[in-house]
Amino acid sequence: MLLGKYRVESVLGRGAMGLVVAARHLALDDRVAIKVLLPRYVQDPEILQRFLREGRAAVRIRSPHVVRVADVGTLANGAPYMVMDHLEGKDLAAVLAESGPLSVPLAVDLVLQACEALAEAHAQGIVHRDVKPSNLFLTRNADGSPCVKVLDFGISKMSHAEDHALTRVGGVLGSPLYMSPEQLRSASDVDGRADIYSLGVVLFQLLTGRTPFVALELAQLVYLVTQGEPQRPRALRPDLPEPLEQAILTAIARDRDRRFPTAADFALALVPFAPPHLRAAAERLFGALRGALPAAAPPQGGAPLAASTAGAAIAVAIPADGAHTIVPVGTTNRKPASLERRVLPIALGLGLAIVASGVFLSRLSPETAPTEGAQGAQAEPRVAPPSAAPSVAIEPSASAAPPPGAAPGASAEGQHEPARATPTAAPRPAKPSGSAPPKRSAPPPKRPAGADPFQRDVF
């Protein structure tokens, strides 16, 4: 019994700092999910602030694609709790682990729903900062259609003065595989375009089965994201429409001024590839949202994406406990040009020094991953294991595995020139391909269980 009115039925998830249980309200006979912070963290003001922030953010965002928070409070032992809607289904990390890459219409449909939630959040001045497959939960509407819920606003950035408590020097706020270059440099120097980048990475992975950058070490990943160019999605999956590839590459542009200015703009570029029966309604919805959203900055189309040098110096430290920590060195992108020219050689010198000295960081073990999934080096990012939730039928794609000769990660050699799209205009192909996945010649390779090796979850 919890709080005298909830009967705990099962444990839905357990992390390093808390757990989530399924419970039933005895008077209302309503099933809910209750997140509880572990007692040993109740004295940590930053953890408490994150917990409270998640509830406040969810309440402020009025979207069917954000999990509803019904109540927050404190247990007798001082641990805070949060009562939320109970969801049946699984997160997109588990979907990828079970089904592999998805068909174009399904992947686009799911990302469009996440775009709607993020557009609503950004309109409220909230930046999620941790968009990734495990924070996108796939459930079903009453009519059986797929419904995505955005979870975990615990490290979100709000436009209020309260945000200062969540930015601590040397802390990793987010999951590096999905973090934008500017967020890797400074967790506070982000806006809605950081979420657009992360969601672009998610769409890349839903369609190809891997993330744009693959690395075995955190230092290598940081360098690739901040200095490298992603492999083109069509190099991994040739059946993807070129305008869809352009939209993805625009979303994950290294320079945030070259990305879509709003989540609604990103969505409008994806609408032509959504299921046909959803396109008209989606276009109306995101057209209205785009008019209501403040644009972060006008995109600069038509020019190649140059390497972003501002604030590029990043040191990777190894504390005594072995956990990786990113310490930003020069965290603003508004330095004078002369200082920018001095910062980049320092950053490159740091990377060369790490390689030359043979100092490679040990793999970062996710705080919430099962121990059996944390063994061995993998060339592809690992995703969360399938949950015990009821199965959700997923339509897999056809050819998404990298060709035999494809490099596992992004390097300076052999990179294609980045996209030169003007993101505010949605592509209008005469006949979008991918309305149904082609027949699979062979089943996709089994993906290893476990969370991605660089994940830093609060729960």
C-alpha positions in Angstrom: 0.0 0.0 0.0 1.3 3.5 -0.9 0.0 6.8 0.5 -3.0 4.9 1.9 -4.8 4.8 -1.5 -2.6 3.1 -4.0 -2.0 -0.7 -4.1 1.4 -1.4 -5.7 1.0 -4.2 -8.2 4.4 -4.5 -9.9 7.8 -2.8 -10.5 7.9 -1.4 -14.1 11.4 -0.1 -14.0 14.4 0.4 -11.7 17.3 2.8 -12.1 20.3 4.1 -10.2 18.3 6.8 -8.5 14.7 5.6 -8.4 12.0 3.2 -9.5 8.7 3.2 -11.2 5.8 1.0 -10.0 2.4 0.1 -11.4 -0.3 0.8 -8.8 -4.0 0.9 -8.6 -6.0 3.7 -7.0 -8.3 1.8 -4.6 -11.2 4.3 -4.7 -11.2 5.1 -8.4 -10.0 1.6 -9.6 -7.6 3.4 -11.9 -4.2 2.0 -12.8 -1.4 4.5 -12.6 2.4 4.6 -12.7 4.3 6.1 -9.7 7.9 7.2 -9.9 9.7 7.3 -6.5 13.1 8.7 -5.8 15.3 6.4 -3.7 15.8 7.7 -0.1 19.5 8.1 -0.4 19.1 10.9 -2.9 16.6 13.0 -1.0 19.4 15.2 0.4 20.7 16.1 -3.1 19.1 19.4 -4.1 20.0 19.0 -7.8 18.4 15.6 -8.0 15.3 16.8 -6.2 15.1 19.8 -8.6 15.3 17.5 -11.6 12.5 15.4 -10.1 10.2 18.3 -9.5 11.1 19.8 -12.9 9.9 16.7 -14.7 6.5 17.1 -13.1 6.2 20.8 -13.7 7.2 20.5 -17.4 4.7 17.7 -18.1 1.9 19.7 -16.5 2.7 22.8 -18.6 2.8 20.9 -21.9 -0.8 20.3 -23.1 -0.1 17.6 -25.6 -1.5 14.1 -26.1 2.1 13.0 -26.8 3.4 13.9 -23.4 2.7 11.6 -20.5 0.3 13.2 -18.0 1.4 13.9 -14.4 -1.5 13.7 -12.0 0.2 14.4 -8.7 3.5 14.9 -6.9 4.3 14.8 -3.2 6.6 13.4 -0.6 6.5 10.0 1.2 6.9 9.6 4.9 10.6 8.8 4.5 11.2 12.1 2.6 11.4 10.6 -0.8 9.4 12.5 -3.5 7.0 10.7 -5.7 5.2 11.4 -9.0 1.9 9.9 -10.1 1.6 9.5 -13.9 -0.6 7.8 -16.5 0.1 4.1 -16.8 1.2 3.3 -20.3 0.9 0.0 -22.1 3.6 -0.6 -24.7 7.3 -0.2 -25.0 9.8 2.5 -25.8 11.4 2.9 -29.3 14.7 1.5 -28.1 13.0 -1.8 -27.3 11.1 -1.6 -30.7 14.4 -1.2 -32.5 15.9 -4.1 -30.6 13.0 -6.4 -31.5 12.1 -5.3 -35.0 15.1 -3.6 -36.5 14.7 -0.6 -38.8 11.2 0.5 -39.5 9.3 1.3 -42.7 9.5 4.9 -43.9 5.8 5.7 -43.2 5.8 4.2 -39.7 9.1 5.9 -38.7 8.0 9.2 -40.0 4.6 8.9 -38.3 6.3 8.2 -34.9 8.7 11.1 -35.3 5.9 13.5 -36.4 4.1 12.7 -33.1 7.3 13.5 -31.2 7.6 16.7 -33.2 4.2 17.8 -32.0 5.1 17.2 -28.4 8.4 19.1 -28.8 6.8 22.0 -30.6 4.3 22.4 -27.7 7.2 22.2 -25.2 9.3 24.8 -27.1 6.2 27.1 -27.2 6.3 26.9 -23.4 10.0 27.8 -23.3 11.0 24.2 -22.4 13.9 22.3 -24.1 13.9 18.6 -23.4 17.7 18.0 -23.8 17.4 14.2 -23.6 15.4 13.1 -26.7 16.3 9.5 -27.5 14.5 6.2 -28.4 14.2 5.1 -24.7 12.4 8.4 -23.9 9.9 7.9 -26.7 7.2 5.5 -25.6 5.1 3.7 -28.1 1.5 2.9 -27.0 -1.8 2.7 -28.8 -4.8 5.0 -29.2 -8.3 3.7 -28.7 -8.6 2.9 -32.4 -5.4 0.9 -32.3 -3.2 3.4 -34.1 0.3 4.0 -32.8 0.8 6.8 -30.3 4.1 8.2 -29.1 4.5 9.7 -25.7 7.6 11.8 -24.9 8.9 10.9 -21.4 11.4 12.2 -18.9 11.6 16.0 -18.8 13.9 15.7 -15.8 16.8 17.5 -17.3 14.7 19.9 -19.5 15.8 23.5 -19.7 13.1 26.1 -19.0 13.2 29.8 -19.8 12.9 30.7 -16.2 15.5 31.6 -13.6 15.0 28.2 -12.0 17.1 26.6 -14.7 20.5 27.5 -13.2 20.3 24.6 -10.7 20.6 21.9 -13.4 23.8 23.0 -15.1 26.9 21.8 -13.2 30.4 22.1 -14.6 31.6 18.7 -15.8 28.2 17.1 -15.7 26.8 15.2 -18.7 23.2 16.2 -19.1 21.7 13.9 -21.7 22.8 10.9 -23.8 25.9 11.7 -25.9 24.9 9.5 -28.8 21.9 11.8 -29.4 23.3 15.1 -28.1 23.9 18.1 -30.4 27.4 19.5 -30.7 26.5 22.6 -28.8 25.0 20.5 -25.9 28.2 18.5 -25.7 30.0 21.8 -25.2 27.6 23.4 -22.8 24.3 22.0 -21.4 23.1 25.6 -20.8 23.9 26.9 -24.3 21.0 25.2 -26.1 17.6 26.0 -27.5 14.9 24.0 -29.3 17.3 23.2 -32.2 19.2 20.9 -29.9 16.0 18.8 -29.6 15.6 18.9 -33.4 19.1 17.5 -33.7 18.3 14.7 -31.2 15.1 13.8 -33.0 16.9 13.8 -36.3 19.3 11.3 -34.9 16.4 9.2 -33.7 14.8 9.2 -37.1 18.2 8.3 -38.7 18.3 5.3 -36.3 14.7 4.2 -36.8 15.4 4.1 -40.6 18.9 2.6 -40.7 19.3 0.8 -37.4 22.3 2.9 -36.3 23.1 6.4 -35.2 25.0 8.9 -37.5 28.2 8.6 -35.4 29.4 5.3 -34.0 32.3 5.2 -31.5 33.6 2.8 -28.9 35.0 5.6 -26.6 33.4 8.7 -25.4 36.3 10.9 -26.4 36.0 9.6 -30.0 32.3 10.2 -30.0 32.6 13.7 -28.8 35.2 14.5 -31.5 33.1 12.9 -34.3 29.9 14.8 -33.3 31.6 18.2 -32.9 34.1 17.9 -35.9 33.0 15.1 -38.2 30.3 14.7 -40.8 27.6 12.0 -40.5 27.3 9.2 -43.1 24.3 9.8 -45.4 21.3 7.7 -44.6 21.0 6.5 -48.2 24.5 5.0 -48.0 23.1 2.7 -45.3 19.6 2.3 -46.9 19.5 3.1 -50.6 15.7 2.9 -50.9 15.2 6.1 -48.8 13.9 9.1 -50.8 16.5 11.7 -51.4 14.3 14.6 -50.0 13.8 12.5 -46.8 17.6 12.2 -46.5 18.0 15.9 -47.0 15.5 16.6 -44.2 17.4 14.3 -41.8 20.8 15.8 -42.7 19.3 19.3 -42.2 18.0 18.3 -38.8 21.4 16.9 -37.7 23.5 19.7 -39.2 26.5 20.4 -37.0 25.9 24.2 -37.1 22.5 24.8 -35.5 21.9 27.8 -37.7 21.7 25.4 -40.6 19.0 23.2 -39.0 15.3 23.7 -39.1 14.4 26.7 -36.9 11.5 24.9 -35.3 10.2 21.4 -34.7 7.2 22.3 -36.8 9.5 23.1 -39.8 11.1 19.8 -39.4 7.7 18.1 -39.3 6.5 19.9 -42.4 9.6 18.5 -44.3 8.6 15.0 -43.2 4.9 15.2 -43.9 5.2 14.0 -47.6 6.6 10.7 -46.3 4.0 10.1 -43.6 1.1 7.5 -44.2 -1.1 9.0 -46.9 -4.2 9.3 -44.7 -2.3 11.4 -42.2 -0.7 13.9 -44.5 -3.4 16.5 -44.9 -4.1 16.7 -41.1 -0.4 16.8 -40.3 0.2 19.6 -42.7 -2.6 21.7 -41.2 -1.4 21.0 -37.7 2.2 21.8 -38.2 1.4 24.8 -40.4 -0.5 26.2 -37.4 2.2 25.3 -34.9 4.9 26.9 -37.1 3.0 30.2 -37.1 2.7 30.1 -33.3 6.3 29.2 -32.5 9.2 31.6 -32.2 11.9 30.7 -34.6 15.3 30.4 -33.0 17.2 31.8 -36.0 16.7 31.8 -39.7 18.4 28.8 -41.4 21.2 29.5 -43.8 20.6 27.3 -46.8 22.6 26.9 -50.0 26.1 27.0 -48.3 28.1 24.0 -47.3 28.1 23.2 -43.6 31.4 24.3 -42.3 33.0 22.9 -39.2 31.8 24.7 -36.1 34.9 26.0 -34.2 33.3 28.1 -31.5 33.6 26.5 -28.2 35.1 23.4 -29.7 37.6 22.6 -27.0 36.4 19.7 -24.9 38.3 17.9 -22.2 37.3 14.4 -21.2 38.2 13.7 -17.5 38.0 10.5 -15.6 37.0 11.0 -12.0 38.0 8.6 -9.2 34.7 6.7 -9.6 35.5 5.9 -13.2 32.5 7.7 -14.6 33.1 9.8 -17.7 32.7 13.5 -17.4 32.7 16.1 -20.2 34.2 19.4 -19.1 33.4 22.1 -21.6 36.2 24.5 -22.3 34.9 27.7 -23.8 31.1 27.1 -23.8 29.8 30.0 -25.7 29.4 30.3 -29.5 29.8 34.0 -29.5 33.6 34.4 -29.2 35.4 36.9 -31.4 36.9 35.3 -34.5 40.4 35.6 -33.3 39.6 33.6 -30.2 37.8 31.0 -32.3 41.0 30.5 -34.4 42.9 29.9 -31.2 40.4 27.4 -29.7 40.2 25.0 -32.6 43.9 24.1 -32.6 43.7 23.5 -28.9 40.8 21.1 -29.4 42.5 19.3 -32.2 45.7 19.1 -30.2 43.8 17.6 -27.3 42.3 14.9 -29.6 45.7 14.1 -31.1 47.2 13.9 -27.6 44.6 11.5 -26.4 45.2 9.2 -29.4 49.0 9.5 -29.3 49.3 8.7 -25.7 47.0 5.7 -26.1 44.7 6.9 -23.4 41.4 5.4 -24.3 38.5 5.7 -21.9 36.8 2.6 -20.7 33.3 2.1 -21.9 30.8 4.0 -20.0 28.4 1.6 -18.3 24.8 2.9 -18.4 23.4 3.4 -14.9 20.2 1.6 -15.8 21.4 -1.1 -18.1 21.4 -4.7 -17.0 24.9 -6.1 -16.3 24.6 -8.9 -18.9 24.2 -6.3 -21.6 27.3 -4.3 -20.8 30.0 -6.8 -22.0 32.1 -6.5 -25.1 32.8 -3.8 -27.6 30.1 -3.2 -30.3 30.5 -1.4 -33.6 26.9 -0.2 -33.4 25.1 1.6 -30.6 23.2 -0.7 -28.3 19.6 -0.2 -27.5 17.5 -1.0 -24.5 16.3 -4.6 -24.0 12.7 -5.5 -24.9 10.4 -4.8 -22.0 7.9 -7.1 -20.6 5.0 -4.9 -21.7 2.4 -6.3 -24.2 3.8 -6.5 -27.7 3.1 -3.8 -30.2 3.0 -4.9 -33.8 5.7 -3.1 -35.8 6.3 -3.0 -39.5 10.0 -3.5 -40.1 11.8 -2.1 -43.1 13.6 -4.0 -45.8 17.3 -3.2 -46.3 18.7 -1.1 -43.6 21.9 -2.9 -42.6 25.1 -1.2 -43.7 26.7 -2.6 -46.9 29.6 -5.0 -46.3 32.2 -2.4 -47.2 30.7 0.4 -45.2 32.7 1.9 -42.4 31.2 1.5 -39.0 31.7 5.1 -37.9 32.1 8.5 -39.4 35.6 9.5 -40.3 37.2 12.4 -42.1 37.8 10.3 -45.2 35.0 9.3 -47.5 32.4 11.6 -46.1 29.8 12.9 -48.4 29.2 16.6 -48.7 26.5 17.7 -46.2 23.0 18.7 -47.2 22.3 22.1 -48.6 18.6 22.2 -48.1 16.4 25.2 -47.3 14.6 23.6 -44.4 11.6 25.9 -44.2 10.1 24.5 -47.3 8.8 21.0 -47.0 9.9 18.7 -49.9 7.1 17.8 -52.3 8.1 14.7 -54.2 5.7 13.7 -56.8 5.4 10.2 -55.5 7.1 9.6 -52.1 8.5 6.2 -52.0 8.5 3.9 -48.9 4.8 3.7 -48.6 5.4 0.0 -47.8 8.6 -1.7 -46.9 10.0 -3.9 -49.7 10.3 -7.6 -49.0 13.2 -8.5 -46.8 15.8 -10.8 -48.4 17.2 -11.8 -45.1 16.4 -11.0 -41.5 18.3 -8.2 -39.9 21.2 -9.1 -37.6 20.3 -9.6 -33.9 21.1 -6.5 -32.0 22.7 -6.8 -28.6 20.7 -6.1 -25.5 21.4 -3.3 -23.2 21.2 0.5 -23.3 23.5 2.5 -25.4 27.1 2.6 -24.0 27.1 6.3 -23.4 23.7 6.7 -21.8 23.4 8.7 -18.6 19.9 8.3 -17.3 18.5 9.8 -14.1 16.1 6.8 -13.9 
